[in-house]
């Protein structure tokens, strides 16, 4: 079947791909790449001995350079993310309109001699400090 498809295709490159890239061959290629990756040491712990000796100058310098590039790159990305999050938080502040109200009760005596509890609502900021209303301008 793949040969029939390959003969129907006019381009020689596509014909070769259709002939050799059957589903079974694709799985075989992926398996070969996976096995080679594990054997070479790309998918293993760098502290475990592999094909290269980490105590030799080449691999040691490679690991040092890799760690340095990773640290610098990570810090640069972290700084960018920090600035973006700070900017987003600062942009949200003017639209934050949550009101915090503390209710206190005090007693008052009515004209007929009864004692009643009267609520007094005090608006506070995020730290619990009372927000004082501006003084009224007298006319």
N, C-alpha and C positions, 0 to 999 in steps of 0.2 A: 504494500500500500504506500509506504513513504516513497518508494522509487517511482510509482506512478505519479504522485504529486510533484516530485522533483522534476520529472520529465515534462510536466505541463507548464512549469515556470520557465520563463525565457531568460531571466538574469542568471548568470553562472554563480554568483555569490549566493543568491537566494536559493538556487537549486542545491548547492552544497549544504546550506543550512537545513533545508527541508529534508535532505537525505540523512544527515548525521545527528540532527537534534530531535530525536524521537523522545517521548516521555521517559522511556527507560534509560536512554543515554544521558538525559538531563539529570536524573537521580544519580547515575553513576558519576557524572562530573562533580556534582555537589558533594557526594561522599568522598571522592578523591581529594577535593580541596579541603574538606574538613579533617581528614586523616593527616594530610600534609601540614596543615596549620597546627594540629596538636603535636605532631612529631618535631616540627621545627622549633616549637616553643613559644609561638605567638599567643597561645591561649593558656599559658601556664603561669605559675607564680614566678615572678622575677627573682625571688630569693632562693628558689630551688635550682640546683645545677641543671643546665641544659646543654645545648650545643656550644654556647659561648660561656666563657668564664667571667663572672662579674668582677673578679679581682684584677683582671687585665686592664690596661689603660683605656682601650677603646670602649668597652662596655661600661666601665666606671664613669668615664666622661659622658657617655651617652645618657646614663641614668641621672647624673648630676645636672646636665643640661635639660633633660626632660622634666626633672623636678622643679628647676628654676623657671622654665617656660610655663609649666602648669601653675606655679604659685603666682607668677606675675599676671598671667592671663586670668586666673581666678579672681585676683584682686581687682583687676581692671573691670571685669564684668560685674563684680560685686559693687564697685563704685558707681557704675552706670545704673545698676538696678536701684541702689540706694538713692541716687539723685532723682530717678524717675518716681520712686515711691514717695519721697519727700515732697516733690512737686505736686503729685496727685493729692497728698494729704493737705497741703497748703491751699490748693485750689478748691478743696471741699469745705474748708473752714467757713467762708462767708455764707454758705448755704446750710450750715448746721444750725437749726433753730429749735433744738430741744430745750424746753424750759424745765427747770427744777424748782419745785415749790416745797417749802417746809411749812407745815401747819402747826401753829402753837395755839394753845387754848388758855384763855384767862377768864377769871370770874368777874362778873358784874352784878351789881344789885339793882333790880328794877325799882321803879317808883312805888310799887305796891309792896316792896320788901322781900321779894323773892330773889334768890341767888341763881344765876344762870351761867352756863359755860358759853363763851363766845369764841369762834375760831378766828385766828388771824393768820392769813397766808403771807409768807415772806418768800420772795423769789431769790434764789441763791445761784452762784456761779458753779462751775465744775468742781471747785474745791470746798464748797459749802459756805462760802462767805456771802453775807447778804448783799444784794445789789440795791443800792440806794436809788430811789427815784429822784429825778432832777427836781429841784425846788421850783415851785410855781412862781411865775413872774406876777408881782402885784401891780394892779393898775391904779 
